[in-house]
């Protein structure tokens, strides 16, 4: 009887170890995916800011007066409104 219990315990241990490794690999993959998405988001944000500044510089070179208004929403998001002054 003890032999079967020992074998069963080893099987249970190996199964738990397998499940642990599998969940750990899923967790690490999720972290890597999050980092990739974060890098893409930062790149997109940088490109948007660069394009926005270039557009405002273009308007100023053409002597069009603009006023940039930055509104803070929920401390994390910024909304920019460009208004034509005249």
trRosetta pair geometry for C-beta under 8 A, 3 or more apart (Angstrom, degrees):
i j d omega theta_ij theta_ji phi_ij phi_ji
1 4 5.9 -57 -158 35 37 108
1 5 6.4 35 149 -17 69 107
2 5 5.5 -54 -146 38 37 113
2 6 6.2 39 155 -21 68 104
3 6 5.8 -55 -150 36 29 110
3 7 6.4 28 152 -17 64 106
4 7 5.6 -52 -145 38 33 111
4 8 6.1 33 154 -19 66 107
5 8 5.6 -54 -144 39 30 111
5 9 6.2 33 155 -21 65 105
6 9 5.7 -52 -146 35 30 112
6 10 6.5 31 154 -18 63 105
7 10 5.8 -56 -152 36 31 112
7 11 6.4 31 151 -18 65 106
8 11 5.6 -54 -148 37 33 112
8 12 6.3 34 153 -18 66 105
9 12 5.6 -53 -145 38 31 111
9 13 6.2 33 154 -21 65 106
10 13 5.7 -53 -145 36 30 112
10 14 6.3 28 156 -17 64 106
11 14 5.9 -56 -147 38 29 109
11 15 6.3 30 153 -20 64 108
12 15 5.6 -56 -147 37 30 112
12 16 6.3 28 156 -16 66 106
13 16 5.8 -56 -147 38 30 109
13 17 6.2 31 153 -19 64 108
14 17 5.5 -54 -145 38 31 114
14 18 6.3 37 153 -23 64 104
15 18 5.6 -51 -149 34 30 114
15 19 6.5 28 153 -16 63 105
16 19 5.7 -53 -147 38 33 110
16 20 6.2 36 153 -22 65 106
17 20 5.6 -53 -146 35 30 114
17 21 6.4 30 156 -17 64 105
18 21 5.9 -56 -148 37 29 109
18 22 6.2 28 154 -19 64 109
19 22 5.6 -55 -145 38 31 113
19 23 6.3 26 158 -15 66 106
20 23 6.0 -58 -146 39 28 105
20 24 6.2 29 154 -20 64 109
21 24 5.6 -56 -146 38 30 114
21 25 6.3 31 155 -20 65 105
22 25 5.8 -54 -149 34 29 110
22 26 6.6 31 152 -18 63 104
23 26 5.6 -50 -149 35 35 114
23 27 6.4 39 151 -22 65 104
24 27 5.6 -53 -149 35 32 114
24 28 6.4 30 154 -16 66 105
25 28 5.8 -52 -144 38 32 109
25 29 6.3 35 154 -20 64 106
26 29 5.7 -55 -147 37 30 112
26 30 6.4 33 153 -21 64 105
27 30 5.7 -54 -151 33 30 112
27 31 6.6 32 151 -19 63 103
28 31 5.6 -50 -150 33 35 113
28 32 6.5 34 152 -17 65 104
29 32 5.7 -53 -149 37 34 111
29 33 6.3 34 152 -19 66 105
30 33 5.7 -52 -145 37 32 112
30 34 6.3 35 154 -21 64 105
31 34 5.7 -54 -149 35 30 113
31 35 6.5 32 152 -20 64 104
32 35 5.7 -53 -149 34 33 112
32 36 6.5 34 152 -19 65 103
33 36 5.7 -53 -150 35 33 112
33 37 6.4 30 153 -16 66 106
34 37 5.8 -56 -147 39 32 109
34 38 6.2 35 153 -23 65 107
35 38 5.5 -53 -146 35 31 114
35 39 6.4 33 155 -20 64 103
36 39 5.8 -54 -151 34 31 110
36 40 6.5 29 152 -16 64 105
37 40 5.6 -53 -148 38 34 111
37 41 6.2 36 153 -21 67 106
38 41 5.6 -52 -145 36 31 112
38 42 6.4 31 155 -19 64 105
39 42 5.8 -53 -147 36 31 110
39 43 6.4 31 153 -19 64 106
40 43 5.7 -56 -150 37 31 112
40 44 6.3 30 154 -18 66 106
41 44 5.8 -55 -147 38 31 110
41 45 6.2 32 154 -19 65 107
42 45 5.7 -53 -145 38 31 112
42 46 6.3 33 154 -21 64 106
43 46 5.7 -54 -148 36 30 112
43 47 6.4 29 154 -18 64 106
44 47 5.7 -54 -147 37 32 110
44 48 6.3 33 153 -20 65 106
45 48 5.7 -54 -148 35 30 112
45 49 6.4 28 155 -17 65 106
46 49 5.9 -56 -147 38 30 109
46 50 6.2 30 154 -20 64 109
47 50 5.7 -55 -146 38 30 113
47 51 6.3 29 156 -17 65 107
48 51 5.9 -57 -146 39 29 108
48 52 6.2 31 154 -21 64 109
49 52 5.6 -54 -145 36 30 114
49 53 6.4 29 157 -17 64 105
50 53 6.0 -56 -149 36 28 108
50 54 6.4 28 153 -18 63 108
51 54 5.7 -54 -146 38 32 112
51 55 6.3 34 155 -21 65 106
52 55 5.8 -54 -149 34 29 112
52 56 6.5 26 154 -15 64 106
52 80 6.8 67 -158 77 146 159
53 56 5.8 -55 -147 38 33 109
53 57 6.2 34 154 -19 66 107
54 57 5.6 -54 -146 38 31 112
54 58 6.3 36 152 -23 64 104
55 58 5.6 -51 -150 32 31 115
55 59 6.6 31 152 -17 64 103
56 59 5.7 -51 -149 35 34 111
56 60 6.4 32 152 -17 65 106
56 66 6.2 -133 -139 79 84 146
56 68 6.5 -10 -114 -63 142 128
56 82 7.2 -147 -92 -116 95 130
57 60 5.7 -56 -147 38 33 111
57 61 6.3 36 153 -22 66 104
58 61 5.7 -53 -149 33 30 112
58 62 6.6 19 155 -9 63 108
59 62 5.9 -64 -151 44 32 105
59 64 4.4 -78 -174 69 86 113
59 66 5.1 43 119 -22 144 134
60 63 7.5 37 -177 -82 36 25
60 64 7.2 -95 -77 57 27 67
60 66 7.1 -92 -64 25 77 106
64 84 7.2 -50 176 -132 107 89
65 84 7.7 96 80 -164 69 53
65 85 4.2 -59 108 52 111 124
65 86 6.5 -14 58 51 123 56
66 82 5.5 -14 -168 -167 122 97
66 83 6.9 143 -158 69 67 47
66 84 6.7 -40 -105 -101 72 44
66 85 6.7 -166 -100 -7 20 98
67 82 7.5 150 72 -154 47 50
67 83 5.0 -20 59 59 97 100
67 85 5.7 94 -18 -61 104 110
68 80 6.1 -18 -167 -163 95 107
68 81 7.7 151 -157 76 47 47
68 82 5.9 -20 -102 -101 68 73
69 80 7.0 146 75 -156 50 54
69 81 4.7 -16 61 60 105 95
69 82 7.9 -175 21 -80 76 27
69 83 6.7 35 -6 -7 115 112
70 78 5.7 -21 -164 -166 99 111
70 79 7.5 145 -157 75 49 45
70 80 5.6 -21 -100 -100 68 76
71 78 7.1 144 72 -161 49 57
71 79 4.6 -18 60 62 102 97
71 80 7.7 -175 19 -81 74 28
71 81 7.1 38 -9 -5 111 105
72 75 6.5 31 169 -97 112 34
72 77 7.6 136 -161 81 49 54
72 78 6.2 -29 -102 -104 58 72
73 76 7.9 -53 91 57 65 61
73 77 4.6 -31 71 77 97 104
73 78 7.3 167 22 -96 82 21
73 79 6.0 43 -9 -9 123 108
74 77 5.7 39 55 21 99 98
